[in-house]
Amino acid sequence: MPQPVESLMRATLLEVFGERDAERRLAAIQRTYAEDVVFSDREEVVTGHTALDAKAQKLLDDAPGFVFSPVGPAHVAQDLGHQAWAFGPPGQDPVVTGMDIALVRDGRIVSLYTILT
């Protein structure tokens, strides 16, 4: 069943990139993204569930104890979603802020761009 874009944006932030349990993260990836999803940030472009999972795991491994927090609600224009976020130790000022921008087709994210602000 297709998910609303707002739900996909929240899942990206909290259930994928913020999830430290590998099994739960993989289940979220499978229900949130198309199999051939393309993820792009300033460092690289990766394609597919396995590569996206590895990207999220590396990010979490490099920042033990850090958590993602949404900054405001997700914004949607048709099949395009935007979610601002903060990343850092819980209860402290964020170390980094950014935004995710996603293109959605058939209820799943097909392209995801992360921009640091």
ChimeraX commands (.cxc) that place a marker at each C-alpha (Angstrom):
marker #1 position 0.00,0.00,0.00 radius 0.5
marker #1 position 1.43,3.43,-0.94 radius 0.5
marker #1 position 2.51,5.59,1.99 radius 0.5
marker #1 position 1.99,9.36,2.18 radius 0.5
marker #1 position 5.10,11.34,1.29 radius 0.5
marker #1 position 5.19,12.83,4.81 radius 0.5
marker #1 position 5.39,9.31,6.29 radius 0.5
marker #1 position 8.19,8.34,3.92 radius 0.5
marker #1 position 10.20,11.42,4.89 radius 0.5
marker #1 position 9.79,10.67,8.61 radius 0.5
marker #1 position 10.71,7.00,8.05 radius 0.5
marker #1 position 13.85,8.05,6.17 radius 0.5
marker #1 position 15.02,10.15,9.06 radius 0.5
marker #1 position 14.05,8.05,12.07 radius 0.5
marker #1 position 13.55,4.45,10.90 radius 0.5
marker #1 position 16.41,4.27,8.39 radius 0.5
marker #1 position 19.20,6.76,9.08 radius 0.5
marker #1 position 18.37,6.98,12.78 radius 0.5
marker #1 position 17.87,3.25,13.40 radius 0.5
marker #1 position 20.80,1.42,14.97 radius 0.5
marker #1 position 19.16,-2.03,14.92 radius 0.5
marker #1 position 20.15,-3.56,11.56 radius 0.5
marker #1 position 17.06,-5.77,11.19 radius 0.5
marker #1 position 14.60,-2.96,11.88 radius 0.5
marker #1 position 16.53,-0.62,9.58 radius 0.5
marker #1 position 16.49,-3.11,6.70 radius 0.5
marker #1 position 12.74,-3.68,7.13 radius 0.5
marker #1 position 12.19,0.09,7.01 radius 0.5
marker #1 position 14.36,0.38,3.89 radius 0.5
marker #1 position 12.35,-2.33,2.14 radius 0.5
marker #1 position 9.00,-0.65,2.84 radius 0.5
marker #1 position 10.18,2.94,2.27 radius 0.5
marker #1 position 12.35,2.80,-0.88 radius 0.5
marker #1 position 12.14,1.40,-4.37 radius 0.5
marker #1 position 14.59,-1.47,-4.89 radius 0.5
marker #1 position 16.72,0.67,-7.19 radius 0.5
marker #1 position 16.62,3.80,-5.02 radius 0.5
marker #1 position 19.39,6.30,-5.73 radius 0.5
marker #1 position 20.82,8.15,-2.72 radius 0.5
marker #1 position 23.05,11.19,-3.26 radius 0.5
marker #1 position 25.01,13.35,-0.87 radius 0.5
marker #1 position 28.17,15.44,-1.25 radius 0.5
marker #1 position 30.37,12.37,-0.75 radius 0.5
marker #1 position 28.87,9.82,-3.10 radius 0.5
marker #1 position 25.95,8.32,-4.96 radius 0.5
marker #1 position 24.75,4.84,-4.00 radius 0.5
marker #1 position 22.06,2.67,-5.55 radius 0.5
marker #1 position 19.81,0.01,-4.07 radius 0.5
marker #1 position 18.72,-1.25,-0.67 radius 0.5
marker #1 position 22.04,-2.90,0.25 radius 0.5
marker #1 position 24.10,0.20,-0.53 radius 0.5
marker #1 position 21.65,2.48,1.29 radius 0.5
marker #1 position 21.75,0.22,4.34 radius 0.5
marker #1 position 25.57,0.29,4.32 radius 0.5
marker #1 position 25.50,4.10,4.01 radius 0.5
marker #1 position 23.21,4.43,7.04 radius 0.5
marker #1 position 25.28,1.95,9.07 radius 0.5
marker #1 position 28.53,3.81,8.35 radius 0.5
marker #1 position 26.99,7.12,9.33 radius 0.5
marker #1 position 25.75,5.68,12.63 radius 0.5
marker #1 position 29.06,3.89,13.29 radius 0.5
marker #1 position 30.94,7.19,12.78 radius 0.5
marker #1 position 28.69,9.03,15.26 radius 0.5
marker #1 position 28.02,6.82,18.30 radius 0.5
marker #1 position 25.35,8.24,20.57 radius 0.5
marker #1 position 24.15,10.83,18.05 radius 0.5
marker #1 position 20.47,11.00,17.12 radius 0.5
marker #1 position 18.48,12.56,14.30 radius 0.5
marker #1 position 15.69,14.98,15.10 radius 0.5
marker #1 position 13.24,16.44,12.60 radius 0.5
marker #1 position 13.26,20.21,12.34 radius 0.5
marker #1 position 9.66,21.09,11.65 radius 0.5
marker #1 position 7.24,19.07,9.57 radius 0.5
marker #1 position 7.90,17.47,6.21 radius 0.5
marker #1 position 6.87,19.62,3.27 radius 0.5
marker #1 position 5.32,18.07,0.18 radius 0.5
marker #1 position 4.68,19.18,-3.40 radius 0.5
marker #1 position 2.98,16.35,-5.31 radius 0.5
marker #1 position 5.62,13.59,-5.51 radius 0.5
marker #1 position 8.43,15.60,-3.90 radius 0.5
marker #1 position 9.16,15.65,-0.16 radius 0.5
marker #1 position 11.48,17.78,1.97 radius 0.5
marker #1 position 12.45,17.22,5.61 radius 0.5
marker #1 position 14.89,19.40,7.55 radius 0.5
marker #1 position 16.80,17.69,10.37 radius 0.5
marker #1 position 19.43,18.04,13.08 radius 0.5
marker #1 position 22.02,15.43,14.14 radius 0.5
marker #1 position 23.98,15.33,17.36 radius 0.5
marker #1 position 24.04,14.16,20.98 radius 0.5
marker #1 position 20.58,13.99,22.58 radius 0.5
marker #1 position 19.64,17.13,24.52 radius 0.5
marker #1 position 22.51,19.17,23.10 radius 0.5
marker #1 position 22.94,21.54,20.17 radius 0.5
marker #1 position 23.23,19.66,16.88 radius 0.5
marker #1 position 26.64,19.00,15.40 radius 0.5
marker #1 position 25.22,19.15,11.89 radius 0.5
marker #1 position 21.96,20.18,10.25 radius 0.5
marker #1 position 20.64,19.37,6.84 radius 0.5
marker #1 position 17.72,18.39,4.72 radius 0.5
marker #1 position 16.50,15.38,2.80 radius 0.5
marker #1 position 14.73,15.85,-0.51 radius 0.5
marker #1 position 12.98,12.83,-2.00 radius 0.5
marker #1 position 11.20,11.96,-5.22 radius 0.5
marker #1 position 8.40,9.44,-4.70 radius 0.5
marker #1 position 6.76,7.09,-7.19 radius 0.5
marker #1 position 4.11,4.49,-6.43 radius 0.5
marker #1 position 4.36,5.14,-2.69 radius 0.5
marker #1 position 8.12,4.61,-2.37 radius 0.5
marker #1 position 11.15,6.87,-2.55 radius 0.5
marker #1 position 13.04,6.46,-5.83 radius 0.5
marker #1 position 15.61,9.27,-5.35 radius 0.5
marker #1 position 16.89,10.78,-2.12 radius 0.5
marker #1 position 19.23,13.77,-1.84 radius 0.5
marker #1 position 20.84,14.84,1.42 radius 0.5
marker #1 position 22.18,18.37,1.70 radius 0.5
marker #1 position 24.10,19.64,4.72 radius 0.5
marker #1 position 23.23,23.15,5.83 radius 0.5
marker link #1:1,2 radius 0.2
marker link #1:2,3 radius 0.2
marker link #1:3,4 radius 0.2
marker link #1:4,5 radius 0.2
marker link #1:5,6 radius 0.2
marker link #1:6,7 radius 0.2
marker link #1:7,8 radius 0.2
marker link #1:8,9 radius 0.2
marker link #1:9,10 radius 0.2
marker link #1:10,11 radius 0.2
marker link #1:11,12 radius 0.2
marker link #1:12,13 radius 0.2
marker link #1:13,14 radius 0.2
marker link #1:14,15 radius 0.2
marker link #1:15,16 radius 0.2
marker link #1:16,17 radius 0.2
marker link #1:17,18 radius 0.2
marker link #1:18,19 radius 0.2
marker link #1:19,20 radius 0.2
marker link #1:20,21 radius 0.2
marker link #1:21,22 radius 0.2
marker link #1:22,23 radius 0.2
marker link #1:23,24 radius 0.2
marker link #1:24,25 radius 0.2
marker link #1:25,26 radius 0.2
marker link #1:26,27 radius 0.2
marker link #1:27,28 radius 0.2
marker link #1:28,29 radius 0.2
marker link #1:29,30 radius 0.2
marker link #1:30,31 radius 0.2
marker link #1:31,32 radius 0.2
marker link #1:32,33 radius 0.2
marker link #1:33,34 radius 0.2
marker link #1:34,35 radius 0.2
marker link #1:35,36 radius 0.2
marker link #1:36,37 radius 0.2
marker link #1:37,38 radius 0.2
marker link #1:38,39 radius 0.2
marker link #1:39,40 radius 0.2
marker link #1:40,41 radius 0.2
marker link #1:41,42 radius 0.2
marker link #1:42,43 radius 0.2
marker link #1:43,44 radius 0.2
marker link #1:44,45 radius 0.2
marker link #1:45,46 radius 0.2
marker link #1:46,47 radius 0.2
marker link #1:47,48 radius 0.2
marker link #1:48,49 radius 0.2
marker link #1:49,50 radius 0.2
marker link #1:50,51 radius 0.2
marker link #1:51,52 radius 0.2
marker link #1:52,53 radius 0.2
marker link #1:53,54 radius 0.2
marker link #1:54,55 radius 0.2
marker link #1:55,56 radius 0.2
marker link #1:56,57 radius 0.2
marker link #1:57,58 radius 0.2
marker link #1:58,59 radius 0.2
marker link #1:59,60 radius 0.2
marker link #1:60,61 radius 0.2
marker link #1:61,62 radius 0.2
marker link #1:62,63 radius 0.2
marker link #1:63,64 radius 0.2
marker link #1:64,65 radius 0.2
marker link #1:65,66 radius 0.2
marker link #1:66,67 radius 0.2
marker link #1:67,68 radius 0.2
marker link #1:68,69 radius 0.2
marker link #1:69,70 radius 0.2
marker link #1:70,71 radius 0.2
marker link #1:71,72 radius 0.2
marker link #1:72,73 radius 0.2
marker link #1:73,74 radius 0.2
marker link #1:74,75 radius 0.2
marker link #1:75,76 radius 0.2
marker link #1:76,77 radius 0.2
marker link #1:77,78 radius 0.2
marker link #1:78,79 radius 0.2
marker link #1:79,80 radius 0.2
marker link #1:80,81 radius 0.2
marker link #1:81,82 radius 0.2
marker link #1:82,83 radius 0.2
marker link #1:83,84 radius 0.2
marker link #1:84,85 radius 0.2
marker link #1:85,86 radius 0.2
marker link #1:86,87 radius 0.2
marker link #1:87,88 radius 0.2
marker link #1:88,89 radius 0.2
marker link #1:89,90 radius 0.2
marker link #1:90,91 radius 0.2
marker link #1:91,92 radius 0.2
marker link #1:92,93 radius 0.2
marker link #1:93,94 radius 0.2
marker link #1:94,95 radius 0.2
marker link #1:95,96 radius 0.2
marker link #1:96,97 radius 0.2
marker link #1:97,98 radius 0.2
marker link #1:98,99 radius 0.2
marker link #1:99,100 radius 0.2
marker link #1:100,101 radius 0.2
marker link #1:101,102 radius 0.2
marker link #1:102,103 radius 0.2
marker link #1:103,104 radius 0.2
marker link #1:104,105 radius 0.2
marker link #1:105,106 radius 0.2
marker link #1:106,107 radius 0.2
marker link #1:107,108 radius 0.2
marker link #1:108,109 radius 0.2
marker link #1:109,110 radius 0.2
marker link #1:110,111 radius 0.2
marker link #1:111,112 radius 0.2
marker link #1:112,113 radius 0.2
marker link #1:113,114 radius 0.2
marker link #1:114,115 radius 0.2
marker link #1:115,116 radius 0.2
marker link #1:116,117 radius 0.2
view
